[in-house]
Amino acid sequence: MTSRTDSQKRAALLRQASEVLSGTGVVDTSLRSLAAQVGTSARMLIYYFGSQEQLILDILAHEQRQFVPDPEISTSLADLRAYILADWESITRGERRVGVRILEQVFGAACAQDSPYAAYTAQTLSQLIHNFEARLLAVGMPPDIAATRSVVGLTALQGFVMRYFTAEDPAAIDREFLRLVDDVLLAPF
């Protein structure tokens, strides 16, 4: 098997596993079950990824590369609001939905003692907070307020995402999220 073929096979397995895990759940899906649903063997998944945990981390790394936030940071509150709402749309209904479902499960699993996901989760949360804080600073928010609101914003986003994916009325969660953005995150400072 050539390196190119290996690379293509690995990428296909990553895509397929991502789809399966977003529907079945990271915690509730064994490697054998995942392999069967993807149409391969557990041995083949181990060959390409080393472990189920590494496969999941590779899925998340792939998702992050695919959806790298726009490096442009606006100095306009209106632009920041539009960015936040577009991000919410992408997370809940757009292309990022699959990866975010897996990400939220990994964040939860990272809370277990000696979790293989703890370092990844800590690093990812830190980067997300830093990125949002930079956006808040760019619109003129004082540093101490920006630091607090970036942590509150990311923490609230996680909760809203979980509520959205489990709610009987997702539109109600959309309305609540909008209130969070307008009344808390972007409230006058």
FENUR-V960889 format. One record per helix or strand of 3 or more residues. SS is the DSSP state (H for helix, E for strand). FROM is the first residue (numbers start at 1). TO is the last residue. If there is no record, write none. Layout:
SS,FROM,TO  SS,FROM,TO
This chain:
H,3,24  H,31,38  H,42,49  H,52,66  H,77,92  H,97,109  H,118,138  H,143,166  H,170,185
